[in-house]
Structures are given as C-alpha cells and as structure tokens.
C-alpha cells in the first residue's frame, strides 16, 4: 500500500463509520448471497458479529501505516478462524462482499483509485491471515 492508498482508505472509511451498523447488515447479506455455503459457519447473532468485524476493521484501518504491528493480532485471529471452520478460499468472497458494501455506502466517492486501495489493503490482511 502506498501512502496515498492509506490516505484514501482512511478518508473513505471515515465516511462509512457513521453507518457502520447498516453497512455490516448489508455486508453479511451480500456475503451469503455470493457464498451461501458460508452461512452455517456463523452461529452467533449476526448483528453482534457485524460489530466485531467493523471494530477489527477500524483498528486495522487506524494502523495501516504500521502494518507489521498488526500482523501478530491478525495471525491469532486467523487461527481462531481456522477453528470456526474457515478455509483459505473463503477469504475471496468476503473481500468481494466488503468492496461491494463500500461501493453501496460511498456511491460516487468510491472512485477506481479508492477501490484499488481497498483491494490492496484487504489482500494484505487476507494474505497475512491465510499464511497463518
Ligand atoms: C479481513 C478478514 C476478517 C476479519 C477482520 C474478521 C473478523 C472477525 C472477528 C473480529 C470475529 C469475532 C471473533 C470473536 O468472537 O472473538 C470473527 C468471527 C468469525 N468470522 Fe471472521 N473475519 C475475517 C474473515 C473471515 C472470513 C473470510 C470468514 C469466512 C466465512 C469469516 C468467518 C467468521 C466466523 C464463522 C466467525 C465466528 C462467528 C460465530 O461464532 O458465529 N471471517 N471474524
């Protein structure tokens, strides 16, 4: 991620933060549309799960310029995910649902450049988790 990409991610995330709850709802609806086979993995209340996911994303976005410091936490999260039954190939649909949700929340503000920045950030997060 370039410093410009980090800036774009922070600016765009700040715009969706006020609608985080609604975005999380849209996000899971989209995820289960794309990959219905993932629905049974989620046992807990999905709106609570949405808040946990957004909280993790908030921390990750805030620390993007120190990505190395995020890695130990992401690795621990990934091992927990393996025990939930999550597999490496499941990270793709989740990334797609995330990009789609940002597009819904941001509309025209979700420029091609901002999309690329988010794709780079999600790839960095997902690659770290998959490697663990
Ligand atoms: C950027 C990547 C991801 C982040 C930041 C993330 C974040 C989280 C967090 C914070 C939790 C809550 C853990 C806890 O309760 O202690 C969680 C749980 C979970 N995540 Fe993820 N996750 C990611 C990717 C995925 C993927 C790819 C899947 C695939 C389906 C997935 C499925 C789940 C499931 C099934 C749970 C447990 C929910 C339950 O117990 O009902 N996550 N995730």
Backbone and ligand atoms as CSV (ligand in chain L), in Angstrom:
chain,resi,resn,atom,element,x,y,z
A,1,UNK,N,N,0.829,-1.200,0.000
A,1,UNK,CA,C,0.000,0.000,0.000
A,1,UNK,C,C,0.870,1.259,0.000
A,2,UNK,N,N,0.551,2.177,-0.862
A,2,UNK,CA,C,1.295,3.439,-0.902
A,2,UNK,C,C,0.681,4.396,0.139
A,3,UNK,N,N,1.425,5.438,0.528
A,3,UNK,CA,C,0.858,6.424,1.472
A,3,UNK,C,C,-0.442,7.039,0.939
A,4,UNK,N,N,-0.518,7.230,-0.377
A,4,UNK,CA,C,-1.743,7.763,-0.999
A,4,UNK,C,C,-2.906,6.781,-0.806
A,5,UNK,N,N,-2.633,5.483,-0.943
A,5,UNK,CA,C,-3.687,4.473,-0.749
A,5,UNK,C,C,-4.157,4.457,0.706
A,6,UNK,N,N,-3.201,4.581,1.629
A,6,UNK,CA,C,-3.564,4.604,3.052
A,6,UNK,C,C,-4.479,5.808,3.327
A,7,UNK,N,N,-4.145,6.948,2.710
A,7,UNK,CA,C,-4.962,8.150,2.894
A,7,UNK,C,C,-6.381,7.934,2.346
A,8,UNK,N,N,-6.469,7.347,1.159
A,8,UNK,CA,C,-7.787,7.100,0.547
A,8,UNK,C,C,-8.637,6.158,1.409
A,9,UNK,N,N,-7.994,5.149,1.962
A,9,UNK,CA,C,-8.730,4.194,2.804
A,9,UNK,C,C,-9.253,4.884,4.052
A,10,UNK,N,N,-8.395,5.671,4.679
A,10,UNK,CA,C,-8.821,6.347,5.916
A,10,UNK,C,C,-9.964,7.319,5.644
A,11,UNK,N,N,-9.839,8.092,4.568
A,11,UNK,CA,C,-10.887,9.076,4.246
A,11,UNK,C,C,-12.213,8.382,3.931
A,12,UNK,N,N,-12.144,7.307,3.159
A,12,UNK,CA,C,-13.396,6.647,2.766
A,12,UNK,C,C,-14.002,5.890,3.949
A,13,UNK,N,N,-13.155,5.300,4.790
A,13,UNK,CA,C,-13.690,4.571,5.943
A,13,UNK,C,C,-14.376,5.524,6.915
A,14,UNK,N,N,-13.833,6.737,7.044
A,14,UNK,CA,C,-14.449,7.741,7.930
A,14,UNK,C,C,-15.877,8.048,7.475
A,15,UNK,N,N,-16.117,7.969,6.163
A,15,UNK,CA,C,-17.462,8.261,5.644
A,15,UNK,C,C,-18.451,7.131,5.921
A,16,UNK,N,N,-17.975,5.888,5.986
A,16,UNK,CA,C,-18.922,4.794,6.253
A,16,UNK,C,C,-19.045,4.501,7.757
A,17,UNK,N,N,-18.099,5.004,8.573
A,17,UNK,CA,C,-18.146,4.743,10.020
A,17,UNK,C,C,-19.498,5.123,10.641
A,18,UNK,N,N,-20.093,6.289,10.289
A,18,UNK,CA,C,-21.385,6.639,10.905
A,18,UNK,C,C,-22.527,5.682,10.527
A,19,UNK,N,N,-22.358,4.941,9.419
A,19,UNK,CA,C,-23.418,3.990,9.032
A,19,UNK,C,C,-22.909,2.551,9.162
A,20,UNK,N,N,-22.019,2.345,10.152
A,20,UNK,CA,C,-21.358,1.040,10.305
A,20,UNK,C,C,-22.356,-0.106,10.516
A,21,UNK,N,N,-23.382,0.119,11.353
A,21,UNK,CA,C,-24.332,-0.965,11.650
A,21,UNK,C,C,-25.086,-1.402,10.399
A,22,UNK,N,N,-25.549,-0.385,9.639
A,22,UNK,CA,C,-26.292,-0.695,8.422
A,22,UNK,C,C,-25.360,-1.361,7.394
A,23,UNK,N,N,-24.131,-0.860,7.324
A,23,UNK,CA,C,-23.163,-1.427,6.390
A,23,UNK,C,C,-22.870,-2.883,6.732
A,24,UNK,N,N,-22.750,-3.170,8.036
A,24,UNK,CA,C,-22.452,-4.542,8.445
A,24,UNK,C,C,-23.599,-5.469,8.028
A,25,UNK,N,N,-24.843,-4.982,8.156
A,25,UNK,CA,C,-26.005,-5.777,7.738
A,25,UNK,C,C,-25.971,-6.061,6.246
A,26,UNK,N,N,-25.688,-5.012,5.469
A,26,UNK,CA,C,-25.596,-5.165,4.007
A,26,UNK,C,C,-24.489,-6.147,3.641
A,27,UNK,N,N,-23.383,-6.017,4.371
A,27,UNK,CA,C,-22.193,-6.824,4.103
A,27,UNK,C,C,-22.498,-8.326,4.252
A,28,UNK,N,N,-23.134,-8.719,5.357
A,28,UNK,CA,C,-23.408,-10.149,5.538
A,28,UNK,C,C,-24.480,-10.643,4.560
A,29,UNK,N,N,-25.457,-9.783,4.279
A,29,UNK,CA,C,-26.483,-10.180,3.303
A,29,UNK,C,C,-25.803,-10.475,1.956
A,30,UNK,N,N,-24.892,-9.598,1.567
A,30,UNK,CA,C,-24.185,-9.781,0.295
A,30,UNK,C,C,-23.290,-11.031,0.338
A,31,UNK,N,N,-22.589,-11.196,1.462
A,31,UNK,CA,C,-21.695,-12.360,1.590
A,31,UNK,C,C,-22.480,-13.660,1.410
A,32,UNK,N,N,-23.656,-13.760,2.050
A,32,UNK,CA,C,-24.407,-15.013,1.973
A,32,UNK,C,C,-25.128,-15.173,0.630
A,33,UNK,N,N,-25.261,-14.056,-0.084
A,33,UNK,CA,C,-25.751,-14.109,-1.458
A,33,UNK,C,C,-24.695,-14.725,-2.375
A,34,UNK,N,N,-23.459,-14.234,-2.226
A,34,UNK,CA,C,-22.348,-14.711,-3.063
A,34,UNK,C,C,-21.958,-16.135,-2.675
A,35,UNK,N,N,-21.937,-16.410,-1.364
A,35,UNK,CA,C,-21.415,-17.696,-0.879
A,35,UNK,C,C,-22.335,-18.259,0.203
A,36,UNK,N,N,-23.509,-18.784,-0.203
A,36,UNK,CA,C,-24.483,-19.279,0.788
A,36,UNK,C,C,-23.927,-20.394,1.676
A,37,UNK,N,N,-22.914,-21.093,1.153
A,37,UNK,CA,C,-22.344,-22.205,1.935
A,37,UNK,C,C,-21.643,-21.716,3.209
A,38,UNK,N,N,-21.384,-20.394,3.288
A,38,UNK,CA,C,-20.696,-19.867,4.479
A,38,UNK,C,C,-21.665,-19.574,5.628
A,39,UNK,N,N,-22.965,-19.468,5.326
A,39,UNK,CA,C,-23.952,-19.083,6.353
A,39,UNK,C,C,-23.898,-19.983,7.596
A,40,UNK,N,N,-23.824,-21.327,7.432
A,40,UNK,CA,C,-23.849,-22.196,8.620
A,40,UNK,C,C,-22.631,-22.045,9.543
A,41,UNK,N,N,-21.563,-21.421,9.049
A,41,UNK,CA,C,-20.386,-21.245,9.918
A,41,UNK,C,C,-20.658,-20.216,11.012
A,42,UNK,N,N,-21.620,-19.328,10.745
A,42,UNK,CA,C,-21.912,-18.260,11.705
A,42,UNK,C,C,-22.993,-18.722,12.662
A,43,UNK,N,N,-22.577,-18.915,13.926
A,43,UNK,CA,C,-23.510,-19.454,14.928
A,43,UNK,C,C,-24.068,-18.332,15.803
A,44,UNK,N,N,-23.274,-17.293,15.987
A,44,UNK,CA,C,-23.673,-16.224,16.916
A,44,UNK,C,C,-24.599,-15.230,16.211
A,45,UNK,N,N,-25.139,-14.307,17.001
A,45,UNK,CA,C,-26.011,-13.254,16.479
A,45,UNK,C,C,-25.245,-12.438,15.438
A,46,UNK,N,N,-25.827,-12.316,14.238
A,46,UNK,CA,C,-25.082,-11.743,13.115
A,46,UNK,C,C,-24.860,-10.235,13.265
A,47,UNK,N,N,-25.764,-9.535,13.961
A,47,UNK,CA,C,-25.527,-8.084,14.092
A,47,UNK,C,C,-24.391,-7.825,15.090
A,48,UNK,N,N,-24.298,-8.691,16.096
A,48,UNK,CA,C,-23.170,-8.585,17.030
A,48,UNK,C,C,-21.862,-8.920,16.307
A,49,UNK,N,N,-21.927,-9.944,15.474
A,49,UNK,CA,C,-20.766,-10.338,14.681
A,49,UNK,C,C,-20.327,-9.179,13.773
A,50,UNK,N,N,-21.314,-8.488,13.188
A,50,UNK,CA,C,-21.036,-7.342,12.328
A,50,UNK,C,C,-20.273,-6.265,13.084
A,51,UNK,N,N,-20.684,-6.048,14.345
A,51,UNK,CA,C,-19.998,-5.020,15.144
A,51,UNK,C,C,-18.555,-5.427,15.429
A,52,UNK,N,N,-18.328,-6.732,15.675
A,52,UNK,CA,C,-16.957,-7.209,15.935
A,52,UNK,C,C,-16.093,-7.056,14.683
A,53,UNK,N,N,-16.687,-7.387,13.537
A,53,UNK,CA,C,-15.948,-7.285,12.285
A,53,UNK,C,C,-15.574,-5.816,12.014
A,54,UNK,N,N,-16.549,-4.910,12.201
A,54,UNK,CA,C,-16.289,-3.488,11.960
A,54,UNK,C,C,-15.251,-2.949,12.954
A,55,UNK,N,N,-15.303,-3.445,14.207
A,55,UNK,CA,C,-14.334,-2.989,15.215
A,55,UNK,C,C,-12.914,-3.401,14.802
A,56,UNK,N,N,-12.783,-4.632,14.294
A,56,UNK,CA,C,-11.461,-5.102,13.856
A,56,UNK,C,C,-10.985,-4.282,12.661
A,57,UNK,N,N,-11.913,-4.012,11.762
A,57,UNK,CA,C,-11.571,-3.231,10.573
A,57,UNK,C,C,-11.134,-1.815,10.971
A,58,UNK,N,N,-11.800,-1.254,11.976
A,58,UNK,CA,C,-11.463,0.095,12.448
A,58,UNK,C,C,-10.028,0.134,12.978
A,59,UNK,N,N,-9.676,-0.884,13.763
A,59,UNK,CA,C,-8.306,-0.958,14.299
A,59,UNK,C,C,-7.313,-1.121,13.148
A,60,UNK,N,N,-7.644,-1.998,12.197
A,60,UNK,CA,C,-6.735,-2.255,11.074
A,60,UNK,C,C,-6.529,-0.976,10.247
A,61,UNK,N,N,-7.626,-0.265,9.968
A,61,UNK,CA,C,-7.530,0.957,9.161
A,61,UNK,C,C,-6.692,2.012,9.900
A,62,UNK,N,N,-6.894,2.100,11.220
A,62,UNK,CA,C,-6.153,3.093,12.008
A,62,UNK,C,C,-4.655,2.785,12.023
A,63,UNK,N,N,-4.291,1.508,11.848
A,63,UNK,CA,C,-2.872,1.114,11.977
A,63,UNK,C,C,-2.240,0.743,10.646
A,64,UNK,N,N,-2.866,1.114,9.548
A,64,UNK,CA,C,-2.360,0.654,8.239
A,64,UNK,C,C,-0.912,1.037,7.972
A,65,UNK,N,N,-0.502,2.237,8.452
A,65,UNK,CA,C,0.881,2.629,8.137
A,65,UNK,C,C,1.896,1.869,8.988
A,66,UNK,N,N,1.399,1.170,10.023
A,66,UNK,CA,C,2.294,0.291,10.799
A,66,UNK,C,C,1.814,-1.145,10.645
A,67,UNK,N,N,1.674,-1.574,9.412
A,67,UNK,CA,C,1.031,-2.864,9.162
A,67,UNK,C,C,1.730,-4.016,9.888
A,68,UNK,N,N,3.059,-3.940,10.012
A,68,UNK,CA,C,3.799,-5.024,10.679
A,68,UNK,C,C,3.308,-5.238,12.113
A,69,UNK,N,N,2.894,-4.132,12.751
A,69,UNK,CA,C,2.420,-4.257,14.137
A,69,UNK,C,C,1.074,-4.973,14.218
A,70,UNK,N,N,0.349,-4.969,13.111
A,70,UNK,CA,C,-0.966,-5.623,13.091
A,70,UNK,C,C,-0.852,-7.132,12.930
A,71,UNK,N,N,0.281,-7.565,12.359
A,71,UNK,CA,C,0.389,-8.972,11.950
A,71,UNK,C,C,0.179,-10.000,13.065
A,72,UNK,N,N,0.784,-9.809,14.272
A,72,UNK,CA,C,0.563,-10.827,15.310
A,72,UNK,C,C,-0.922,-10.991,15.650
A,73,UNK,N,N,-1.656,-9.873,15.732
A,73,UNK,CA,C,-3.088,-9.943,16.038
A,73,UNK,C,C,-3.858,-10.629,14.922
A,74,UNK,N,N,-3.485,-10.335,13.676
A,74,UNK,CA,C,-4.173,-10.954,12.534
A,74,UNK,C,C,-3.901,-12.462,12.490
A,75,UNK,N,N,-2.683,-12.851,12.839
A,75,UNK,CA,C,-2.354,-14.285,12.831
A,75,UNK,C,C,-3.171,-15.026,13.892
A,76,UNK,N,N,-3.302,-14.406,15.068
A,76,UNK,CA,C,-4.094,-15.034,16.139
A,76,UNK,C,C,-5.560,-15.136,15.695
A,77,UNK,N,N,-6.065,-14.075,15.064
A,77,UNK,CA,C,-7.450,-14.068,14.571
A,77,UNK,C,C,-7.635,-15.171,13.520
A,78,UNK,N,N,-6.621,-15.357,12.685
A,78,UNK,CA,C,-6.708,-16.368,11.630
A,78,UNK,C,C,-6.767,-17.781,12.221
A,79,UNK,N,N,-5.986,-18.025,13.259
A,79,UNK,CA,C,-6.002,-19.365,13.866
A,79,UNK,C,C,-7.369,-19.636,14.498
A,80,UNK,N,N,-7.939,-18.570,15.095
A,80,UNK,CA,C,-9.286,-18.687,15.658
A,80,UNK,C,C,-10.268,-19.020,14.519
A,81,UNK,N,N,-10.088,-18.365,13.374
A,81,UNK,CA,C,-10.974,-18.608,12.223
A,81,UNK,C,C,-10.869,-20.036,11.717
A,82,UNK,N,N,-9.657,-20.582,11.737
A,82,UNK,CA,C,-9.491,-21.969,11.292
A,82,UNK,C,C,-10.340,-22.873,12.190
A,83,UNK,N,N,-10.391,-22.550,13.492
A,83,UNK,CA,C,-11.186,-23.385,14.404
A,83,UNK,C,C,-12.690,-23.172,14.191
A,84,UNK,N,N,-13.091,-22.035,13.603
A,84,UNK,CA,C,-14.514,-21.838,13.240
A,84,UNK,C,C,-14.862,-22.616,11.973
A,85,UNK,N,N,-13.838,-23.169,11.309
A,85,UNK,CA,C,-14.091,-23.911,10.057
A,85,UNK,C,C,-13.835,-23.072,8.812
A,86,UNK,N,N,-13.237,-21.877,8.975
A,86,UNK,CA,C,-12.963,-21.007,7.833
A,86,UNK,C,C,-11.713,-21.514,7.095
A,87,UNK,N,N,-11.809,-21.576,5.762
A,87,UNK,CA,C,-10.709,-22.063,4.922
A,87,UNK,C,C,-10.137,-20.912,4.090
A,88,UNK,N,N,-8.937,-21.107,3.582
A,88,UNK,CA,C,-8.251,-20.043,2.822
A,88,UNK,C,C,-9.128,-19.523,1.681
A,89,UNK,N,N,-9.844,-20.416,1.005
A,89,UNK,CA,C,-10.629,-19.994,-0.167
A,89,UNK,C,C,-11.847,-19.140,0.223
A,90,UNK,N,N,-12.195,-19.119,1.516
A,90,UNK,CA,C,-13.345,-18.318,1.948
A,90,UNK,C,C,-13.021,-16.820,2.027
A,91,UNK,N,N,-11.734,-16.472,1.996
A,91,UNK,CA,C,-11.359,-15.058,2.111
A,91,UNK,C,C,-11.728,-14.270,0.839
A,92,UNK,N,N,-11.781,-14.938,-0.311
A,92,UNK,CA,C,-12.120,-14.254,-1.564
A,92,UNK,C,C,-13.519,-13.654,-1.545
A,93,UNK,N,N,-14.568,-14.477,-1.296
A,93,UNK,CA,C,-15.938,-13.939,-1.258
A,93,UNK,C,C,-16.115,-12.841,-0.207
A,94,UNK,N,N,-15.406,-12.976,0.928
A,94,UNK,CA,C,-15.537,-11.954,1.959
A,94,UNK,C,C,-14.990,-10.608,1.452
A,95,UNK,N,N,-13.880,-10.667,0.736
A,95,UNK,CA,C,-13.308,-9.444,0.155
A,95,UNK,C,C,-14.254,-8.823,-0.855
A,96,UNK,N,N,-14.872,-9.669,-1.676
A,96,UNK,CA,C,-15.844,-9.172,-2.674
A,96,UNK,C,C,-17.010,-8.474,-1.988
A,97,UNK,N,N,-17.529,-9.104,-0.916
A,97,UNK,CA,C,-18.669,-8.518,-0.195
A,97,UNK,C,C,-18.267,-7.192,0.445
A,98,UNK,N,N,-17.036,-7.117,0.922
A,98,UNK,CA,C,-16.563,-5.878,1.551
A,98,UNK,C,C,-16.487,-4.737,0.528
A,99,UNK,N,N,-15.901,-5.017,-0.629
A,99,UNK,CA,C,-15.774,-3.990,-1.676
A,99,UNK,C,C,-17.172,-3.536,-2.138
A,100,UNK,N,N,-18.066,-4.476,-2.301
A,100,UNK,CA,C,-19.439,-4.161,-2.720
A,100,UNK,C,C,-20.121,-3.245,-1.693
A,101,UNK,N,N,-19.933,-3.576,-0.401
A,101,UNK,CA,C,-20.568,-2.791,0.666
A,101,UNK,C,C,-20.026,-1.359,0.685
A,102,UNK,N,N,-18.722,-1.219,0.488
A,102,UNK,CA,C,-18.122,0.120,0.458
A,102,UNK,C,C,-18.692,0.920,-0.711
A,103,UNK,N,N,-18.851,0.249,-1.821
A,103,UNK,CA,C,-19.433,0.887,-3.010
A,103,UNK,C,C,-20.849,1.399,-2.711
A,104,UNK,N,N,-21.644,0.560,-2.014
A,104,UNK,CA,C,-23.015,0.964,-1.660
A,104,UNK,C,C,-23.001,2.178,-0.749
A,105,UNK,N,N,-22.106,2.151,0.258
A,105,UNK,CA,C,-22.063,3.221,1.255
A,105,UNK,C,C,-21.519,4.526,0.696
A,106,UNK,N,N,-20.586,4.428,-0.239
A,106,UNK,CA,C,-19.860,5.630,-0.690
A,106,UNK,C,C,-20.380,6.196,-2.003
A,107,UNK,N,N,-21.061,5.387,-2.784
A,107,UNK,CA,C,-21.563,5.868,-4.072
A,107,UNK,C,C,-20.430,6.381,-4.947
A,108,UNK,N,N,-20.614,7.604,-5.469
A,108,UNK,CA,C,-19.615,8.151,-6.409
A,108,UNK,C,C,-18.267,8.421,-5.754
A,109,UNK,N,N,-18.266,8.560,-4.428
A,109,UNK,CA,C,-16.996,8.813,-3.730
A,109,UNK,C,C,-16.088,7.572,-3.782
A,110,UNK,N,N,-16.692,6.431,-4.135
A,110,UNK,CA,C,-15.889,5.198,-4.242
A,110,UNK,C,C,-15.270,5.154,-5.645
A,111,UNK,N,N,-14.213,5.915,-5.818
A,111,UNK,CA,C,-13.560,6.026,-7.123
A,111,UNK,C,C,-12.743,4.764,-7.408
A,112,UNK,N,N,-12.288,4.639,-8.651
A,112,UNK,CA,C,-11.472,3.478,-9.033
A,112,UNK,C,C,-10.216,3.398,-8.162
A,113,UNK,N,N,-9.657,4.564,-7.877
A,113,UNK,CA,C,-8.442,4.613,-7.058
A,113,UNK,C,C,-8.708,4.125,-5.627
A,114,UNK,N,N,-9.869,4.541,-5.092
A,114,UNK,CA,C,-10.226,4.122,-3.734
A,114,UNK,C,C,-10.485,2.617,-3.703
A,115,UNK,N,N,-11.135,2.109,-4.748
A,115,UNK,CA,C,-11.379,0.666,-4.842
A,115,UNK,C,C,-10.047,-0.099,-4.848
A,116,UNK,N,N,-9.106,0.361,-5.657
A,116,UNK,CA,C,-7.804,-0.320,-5.723
A,116,UNK,C,C,-7.097,-0.290,-4.378
A,117,UNK,N,N,-7.227,0.848,-3.679
A,117,UNK,CA,C,-6.586,0.979,-2.366
A,117,UNK,C,C,-7.170,-0.060,-1.398
A,118,UNK,N,N,-8.512,-0.193,-1.403
A,118,UNK,CA,C,-9.159,-1.175,-0.518
A,118,UNK,C,C,-8.794,-2.603,-0.910
A,119,UNK,N,N,-8.698,-2.846,-2.223
A,119,UNK,CA,C,-8.324,-4.200,-2.651
A,119,UNK,C,C,-6.920,-4.545,-2.157
A,120,UNK,N,N,-6.017,-3.560,-2.225
A,120,UNK,CA,C,-4.645,-3.792,-1.760
A,120,UNK,C,C,-4.642,-4.046,-0.246
A,121,UNK,N,N,-5.438,-3.261,0.497
A,121,UNK,CA,C,-5.465,-3.416,1.958
A,121,UNK,C,C,-6.068,-4.768,2.335
A,122,UNK,N,N,-7.181,-5.127,1.684
A,122,UNK,CA,C,-7.809,-6.408,2.021
A,122,UNK,C,C,-6.874,-7.573,1.669
A,123,UNK,N,N,-6.187,-7.455,0.531
A,123,UNK,CA,C,-5.255,-8.525,0.134
A,123,UNK,C,C,-4.147,-8.666,1.181
A,124,UNK,N,N,-3.642,-7.541,1.692
A,124,UNK,CA,C,-2.571,-7.599,2.702
A,124,UNK,C,C,-3.087,-8.283,3.974
A,125,UNK,N,N,-4.315,-7.927,4.386
A,125,UNK,CA,C,-4.901,-8.519,5.602
A,125,UNK,C,C,-5.170,-10.014,5.371
A,126,UNK,N,N,-5.827,-10.328,4.248
A,126,UNK,CA,C,-6.211,-11.720,3.983
A,126,UNK,C,C,-4.968,-12.593,3.783
A,127,UNK,N,N,-3.940,-12.070,3.100
A,127,UNK,CA,C,-2.731,-12.867,2.884
A,127,UNK,C,C,-2.042,-13.190,4.209
A,128,UNK,N,N,-2.029,-12.209,5.111
A,128,UNK,CA,C,-1.417,-12.438,6.430
A,128,UNK,C,C,-2.199,-13.525,7.177
A,129,UNK,N,N,-3.535,-13.438,7.091
A,129,UNK,CA,C,-4.364,-14.415,7.806
A,129,UNK,C,C,-4.244,-15.806,7.177
A,130,UNK,N,N,-4.258,-15.860,5.850
A,130,UNK,CA,C,-4.184,-17.172,5.181
A,130,UNK,C,C,-2.848,-17.860,5.467
A,131,UNK,N,N,-1.772,-17.057,5.518
A,131,UNK,CA,C,-0.438,-17.630,5.754
A,131,UNK,C,C,-0.341,-18.256,7.145
A,132,UNK,N,N,-1.161,-17.748,8.088
A,132,UNK,CA,C,-1.111,-18.289,9.460
A,132,UNK,C,C,-1.936,-19.566,9.559
L,1,LIG,C1,C,-10.434,-9.488,6.983
L,1,LIG,C2,C,-10.745,-10.675,7.416
L,1,LIG,C3,C,-11.576,-10.963,8.640
L,1,LIG,C4,C,-11.726,-10.247,9.806
L,1,LIG,C5,C,-11.088,-8.910,10.166
L,1,LIG,C6,C,-12.640,-10.995,10.648
L,1,LIG,C7,C,-13.038,-10.621,11.930
L,1,LIG,C8,C,-13.721,-11.433,12.804
L,1,LIG,C9,C,-13.919,-11.180,14.227
L,1,LIG,C10,C,-13.377,-9.962,14.986
L,1,LIG,C11,C,-14.628,-12.209,14.726
L,1,LIG,C12,C,-15.092,-12.381,16.174
L,1,LIG,C13,C,-14.175,-13.298,16.926
L,1,LIG,C14,C,-14.609,-13.425,18.376
L,1,LIG,O1,O,-15.815,-13.506,18.658
L,1,LIG,O2,O,-13.725,-13.438,19.227
L,1,LIG,C15,C,-14.902,-13.124,13.650
L,1,LIG,C16,C,-15.619,-14.298,13.772
L,1,LIG,C17,C,-15.956,-15.099,12.698
L,1,LIG,N1,N,-15.580,-14.924,11.396
L,1,LIG,FE1,FE,-14.333,-13.515,10.678
L,1,LIG,N2,N,-13.040,-12.124,9.987
L,1,LIG,C18,C,-12.410,-12.130,8.756
L,1,LIG,C19,C,-12.549,-13.082,7.776
L,1,LIG,C20,C,-13.481,-14.097,7.795
L,1,LIG,C21,C,-13.753,-14.991,6.689
L,1,LIG,C22,C,-13.053,-14.986,5.334
L,1,LIG,C23,C,-14.729,-15.812,7.092
L,1,LIG,C24,C,-15.338,-16.890,6.226
L,1,LIG,C25,C,-16.550,-17.244,6.261
L,1,LIG,C26,C,-15.062,-15.470,8.477
L,1,LIG,C27,C,-15.977,-16.102,9.283
L,1,LIG,C28,C,-16.116,-15.928,10.639
L,1,LIG,C29,C,-16.902,-16.809,11.501
L,1,LIG,C30,C,-17.675,-18.037,11.058
L,1,LIG,C31,C,-16.807,-16.284,12.801
L,1,LIG,C32,C,-17.457,-16.854,14.065
L,1,LIG,C33,C,-18.844,-16.337,14.141
L,1,LIG,C34,C,-19.701,-17.079,15.126
L,1,LIG,O3,O,-19.179,-17.608,16.120
L,1,LIG,O4,O,-20.897,-17.078,14.894
L,1,LIG,N3,N,-14.295,-14.403,8.859
L,1,LIG,N4,N,-14.337,-12.628,12.499
